[in-house]
Amino acid sequence: MTTEQSVETVDVVVIGTGPGGEDATGRLARAGLDVVAVEARLVGGECPYYGCIPTKMMVRASDAVAEARRAGRLAGRIDVTPEWAPVATRVRDEATADWDDTAAVERLEKAGAQVVRGRGRLAGPGEVVVATPDGERRFRARRGVLLNPGTEPAVPPVDGLADTPYWTNRDAVRATEAPASLTVLGGGAIGCELAQVFARFGTAVEVVEAGPRLLGPDEPEAGAFLADRFAAEGIGVRTDAKVSSVAHDGGGFTLTFDDGTQLTSERLLVAAGRRTDLKALGVASVGIDDSGRTIPVDDRLRAADGVWVVGDVTGKGAFTHVSMYQSRIAAADILTRGEGDGGEERADYHAVPHVTFTDPEVGGVGLTEAAARDAGLTVRTGTTDLAASSRGFVHGPGNEGFVKLVEDADAGVLVGATVAGPAGGEILAVLALAVQARVPVAELRRMIYAYPTFHRAIETALGELAES
Ligand SMILES: Cc1cc2nc3c(=O)[nH]c(=O)nc-3n(C[C@H](O)[C@H](O)[C@H](O)COP(=O)(O)OP(=O)(O)OC[C@H]3O[C@@H](n4cnc5c(N)ncnc54)[C@H](O)[C@@H]3O)c2cc1C
């Protein structure tokens, strides 16, 4: 690093170290570049501290409770008394190290990077200003700036809501006890996962969704299926629900709906989407439009000359695996900047998988049927019931689910698939490969599927492919 008039010059400045920023920082530093990573909160971002990892630890615990409760029909009586304390302890000690990122910082430093605590913003091409606890630091990036600012929980503009002590995912993962009752505002993946977790620990849960169904971006069948499963577990679901105001007093929260009805609960979890603040990030100083929620990027994650962007803020899928996929491509491009045409790998999102870790899991890849039709494809779909499969019969309780395939009939390849069911996210892998590699449906039909697996249902769904 060189210092000139209090401007520190380095090769690359990374603003935000979510999974992608952290990964890219390590790659670039290990490749010998002089890298500064700027982080306002915790190195690693939402995923390890407030997102994927702690919530999946909670899901694992709640699945164990549900499976034990199913034992009655399978293996005799097992008395289950779920306790939240082991969940809270595992999340604190094993998942998040008590929300301490020392190990992650040390990993980056060992790779040769410098980690700067503070909030960074662009102040022109290659110029970064960081507000640190000790004052401002200025950096000049010779090779470029990588932005990975991620997202924050969004709080909808509902009358009264902002003044109440509502939870976001960041509070829910820090819960030291399961509340007596919980309203979950938002029926997307985060809301559904956390709703089911707390319900299985004895919390009376009601999910309130403004849209027509749970898991809005997924196939409609997935949302309907999950709503049925929730109903079977006693989790309330209100769709098309418009909340007009929220109030809080000593007794808890009261939601008032447009139709005048009310809902009360001890806790309120807001899981109604995510927000970004592009203005605060100073992107306009390098010519990037800061009026939207996402930053457009090309297939090498370039957003402007010398500016790369990865993660949720690119709008290509708010998932850790997308952020890390992008970081690999962006880092390769940064490393070869100025050499020929830059990095060789191009980002391609036609087979992005995602999994909602409810029980049963809901996994999807590629296009939904509606998206495929909107894209002008000649669509054939095939659906089959997992419970009716041989494995479903053997499995017994907890066997509910389905496989839905979406085929581009002209090309004879799958362009999308959904698997809801036990290990749905794992079964999805073979379909993600089929969509990614554009494996001909004829080839998928020639394959041998092990008996009696859940994934064998894919063969049945292939047999159902028909125009609808
Ligand atoms: C409850 C929950 C569960 C989830 N479960 C899954 C899952 O199972 N699987 C999955 O794939 N995804 C899951 N996600 C999504 C996943 O967490 C994100 O997609 C992932 O973290 C990638 O985000 P990112 O790389 O864009 O950045 P983030 O993880 O959001 O991190 C961005 C980082 O940048 C920092 N930052 C922002 N602005 C600045 C600035 N100006 N200066 C310095 N630092 C800054 C922030 O402090 C933060 O640490 C979940 C999310 C939530 C909330």
The ligand as a MOL file (V3000), in Angstrom:
LIG
                    3D

  0  0  0     0  0            999 V3000
M  V30 BEGIN CTAB
M  V30 COUNTS 53 58 0 0 0
M  V30 BEGIN ATOM
M  V30 1 C -33.1440 -15.3300 7.3990 0
M  V30 2 C -32.4110 -15.5610 6.1040 0
M  V30 3 C -32.1920 -16.8400 5.6640 0
M  V30 4 C -31.5100 -17.0670 4.4790 0
M  V30 5 N -31.3090 -18.3530 4.0750 0
M  V30 6 C -30.6330 -18.5830 2.9300 0
M  V30 7 C -30.3700 -19.9080 2.5080 0
M  V30 8 O -30.7660 -20.8810 3.1600 0
M  V30 9 N -29.6680 -20.0900 1.3730 0
M  V30 10 C -29.2240 -19.0360 0.6290 0
M  V30 11 O -28.5780 -19.2600 -0.4020 0
M  V30 12 N -29.4680 -17.7650 1.0000 0
M  V30 13 C -30.1560 -17.5150 2.1360 0
M  V30 14 N -30.3670 -16.2330 2.5310 0
M  V30 15 C -29.8760 -15.1230 1.6820 0
M  V30 16 C -28.3890 -14.9020 1.9590 0
M  V30 17 O -28.1700 -14.5980 3.3050 0
M  V30 18 C -27.8410 -13.7970 1.0720 0
M  V30 19 O -28.2250 -14.0160 -0.2560 0
M  V30 20 C -26.3270 -13.8510 1.1820 0
M  V30 21 O -25.9280 -13.3920 2.4500 0
M  V30 22 C -25.6150 -13.0800 0.0810 0
M  V30 23 O -25.7250 -11.7130 0.3000 0
M  V30 24 P -24.6700 -10.6740 -0.2240 0
M  V30 25 O -23.4290 -11.3610 -0.6450 0
M  V30 26 O -25.3220 -9.8180 -1.2150 0
M  V30 27 O -24.3250 -9.7910 1.0530 0
M  V30 28 P -24.7520 -9.8320 2.5760 0
M  V30 29 O -24.6380 -11.1940 3.1410 0
M  V30 30 O -26.0370 -9.1140 2.7290 0
M  V30 31 O -23.5790 -8.9830 3.2220 0
M  V30 32 C -23.2950 -7.6690 2.8500 0
M  V30 33 C -22.3060 -7.1090 3.8220 0
M  V30 34 O -21.9400 -5.7990 3.3760 0
M  V30 35 C -21.8580 -4.9270 4.4850 0
M  V30 36 N -22.0630 -3.5750 3.9910 0
M  V30 37 C -23.1420 -3.0790 3.3540 0
M  V30 38 N -22.9170 -1.8060 2.9710 0
M  V30 39 C -21.6750 -1.4990 3.3890 0
M  V30 40 C -20.8760 -0.3460 3.2920 0
M  V30 41 N -21.3210 0.7530 2.6860 0
M  V30 42 N -19.6390 -0.3610 3.8320 0
M  V30 43 C -19.1760 -1.4750 4.4520 0
M  V30 44 N -19.8860 -2.6040 4.5710 0
M  V30 45 C -21.1260 -2.6200 4.0400 0
M  V30 46 C -22.9540 -5.4170 5.4190 0
M  V30 47 O -22.6530 -5.0250 6.7520 0
M  V30 48 C -22.8770 -6.9320 5.2190 0
M  V30 49 O -21.9990 -7.5390 6.1500 0
M  V30 50 C -31.0380 -15.9740 3.7170 0
M  V30 51 C -31.2540 -14.6660 4.1670 0
M  V30 52 C -31.9250 -14.4500 5.3430 0
M  V30 53 C -32.1330 -13.0430 5.8110 0
M  V30 END ATOM
M  V30 BEGIN BOND
M  V30 1 1 1 2
M  V30 2 1 2 3
M  V30 3 2 2 52
M  V30 4 2 3 4
M  V30 5 1 4 5
M  V30 6 1 4 50
M  V30 7 2 5 6
M  V30 8 1 6 7
M  V30 9 1 6 13
M  V30 10 2 7 8
M  V30 11 1 7 9
M  V30 12 1 9 10
M  V30 13 2 10 11
M  V30 14 1 10 12
M  V30 15 2 12 13
M  V30 16 1 13 14
M  V30 17 1 14 15
M  V30 18 1 14 50
M  V30 19 1 15 16
M  V30 20 1 16 17
M  V30 21 1 16 18
M  V30 22 1 18 19
M  V30 23 1 18 20
M  V30 24 1 20 21
M  V30 25 1 20 22
M  V30 26 1 22 23
M  V30 27 1 23 24
M  V30 28 2 24 25
M  V30 29 1 24 26
M  V30 30 1 24 27
M  V30 31 1 27 28
M  V30 32 2 28 29
M  V30 33 1 28 30
M  V30 34 1 28 31
M  V30 35 1 31 32
M  V30 36 1 32 33
M  V30 37 1 33 34
M  V30 38 1 33 48
M  V30 39 1 34 35
M  V30 40 1 35 36
M  V30 41 1 35 46
M  V30 42 1 36 37
M  V30 43 1 36 45
M  V30 44 2 37 38
M  V30 45 1 38 39
M  V30 46 1 39 40
M  V30 47 2 39 45
M  V30 48 1 40 41
M  V30 49 2 40 42
M  V30 50 1 42 43
M  V30 51 2 43 44
M  V30 52 1 44 45
M  V30 53 1 46 47
M  V30 54 1 46 48
M  V30 55 1 48 49
M  V30 56 2 50 51
M  V30 57 1 51 52
M  V30 58 1 52 53
M  V30 END BOND
M  V30 END CTAB
M  END
